[in-house]
Amino acid sequence: MRLGNHLVRCGLVTSEEMLRALDQQMRGRIPIGQLAVQTGHLSMGQVFKILSVQSERHLPFGQLAVELGFLSKAGLQELLDVQTLRSQTLGDILVDMGAIDRATLESEQSRHPFSDTDIQMIS
């Protein structure tokens, strides 16, 4: 079970609070293209080419970067991992919002088997 689902099911946060936290988490994520340029994986020209193709094909940026041969699957995964590490955790957002206190959050995390990605980010 994912952390967010668990917290809502147990009544520790409301569905509305969870949706606001997820929205805030998504808005705070560094776009993969920006991250790829920062880390030297892609040039600005490659990013613009991917964005141009994306406007026509409506596929995820990373998928197109791989299809166009600009990134390997391993390179994309590395960028996704960095993106996750640089994103604020869902739990931290909920605490900052005042939806749950830190002690309750940590207690629930210690009592239930959530994976690191469940705690870091809900996709």
C-alpha positions in Angstrom: 0.0 0.0 0.0 1.2 3.5 -0.7 1.8 6.0 2.1 -0.8 8.5 0.8 -3.5 5.9 0.5 -2.8 4.6 3.9 -2.9 8.0 5.6 -6.3 8.8 3.9 -7.8 5.3 4.8 -6.8 5.7 8.4 -8.3 9.2 8.5 -5.0 10.8 9.4 -5.4 13.2 6.4 -8.3 14.1 4.2 -8.6 13.3 0.5 -8.6 17.1 -0.1 -5.4 17.5 1.8 -3.8 14.6 0.0 -4.8 16.1 -3.4 -3.3 19.5 -2.4 -0.1 17.8 -1.3 0.2 15.8 -4.5 -0.4 18.9 -6.6 2.2 20.8 -4.6 4.7 18.0 -5.0 4.1 17.8 -8.8 4.5 21.6 -9.2 7.8 21.5 -7.3 9.4 18.8 -9.5 12.2 19.9 -11.7 11.3 19.1 -15.4 13.4 16.3 -16.8 14.6 18.5 -19.7 15.9 21.1 -17.4 17.5 18.5 -15.2 19.1 16.9 -18.3 20.7 20.2 -19.3 21.9 20.9 -15.8 23.5 17.5 -15.6 25.0 17.5 -19.1 22.9 14.7 -20.4 21.3 16.8 -23.1 22.0 20.1 -24.9 19.5 22.9 -25.2 19.1 22.0 -28.9 18.2 18.5 -28.0 15.7 19.6 -25.4 14.0 21.9 -28.0 13.9 19.1 -30.5 12.2 16.8 -28.0 9.7 19.5 -27.0 8.9 20.1 -30.7 8.2 16.4 -31.2 6.3 16.2 -27.9 3.9 19.0 -29.1 3.0 16.7 -32.0 3.0 13.3 -30.4 2.0 14.1 -26.8 4.3 11.5 -25.2 6.4 11.9 -22.1 9.6 13.9 -22.5 11.8 11.0 -21.3 10.2 8.5 -23.7 10.8 10.8 -26.6 14.4 11.5 -25.6 15.1 7.7 -25.7 13.2 7.2 -28.9 15.1 10.0 -30.6 18.4 8.5 -29.4 19.3 11.5 -27.2 19.2 9.5 -24.0 19.7 5.8 -23.1 17.1 4.1 -20.9 19.7 4.0 -18.2 20.4 7.8 -18.6 16.6 8.5 -18.4 16.4 6.4 -15.2 19.3 8.3 -13.7 17.5 11.6 -14.4 14.3 10.3 -12.9 16.1 9.1 -9.8 17.8 12.6 -9.4 14.4 14.2 -10.0 12.9 12.1 -7.2 15.8 12.9 -4.8 15.5 16.6 -5.4 11.7 16.6 -4.9 10.1 17.3 -1.5 8.6 14.2 0.0 4.9 13.8 0.3 5.2 13.4 4.1 7.2 16.6 4.4 4.6 18.5 2.3 1.8 17.2 4.5 3.6 18.2 7.6 4.4 21.7 6.2 0.7 22.1 5.3 -0.3 21.2 8.9 -2.3 18.2 7.7 -0.4 15.8 9.9 2.2 16.2 12.6 5.8 14.8 12.2 5.5 12.3 15.1 2.3 10.7 13.6 3.8 10.6 10.2 7.0 8.9 11.4 5.0 6.5 13.6 3.0 5.4 10.6 6.1 5.1 8.4 7.8 2.9 11.0 4.7 0.7 11.6 4.0 -0.1 7.9 6.1 -1.5 5.1 6.2 1.5 2.6 9.0 1.4 0.0 11.3 4.4 -0.3 9.5 5.5 -3.5 6.1 5.3 -1.8 7.4 7.7 0.9 9.3 9.9 -1.5 6.7 10.4 -4.1 3.3 9.0 -5.2 3.1 8.7 -9.0 
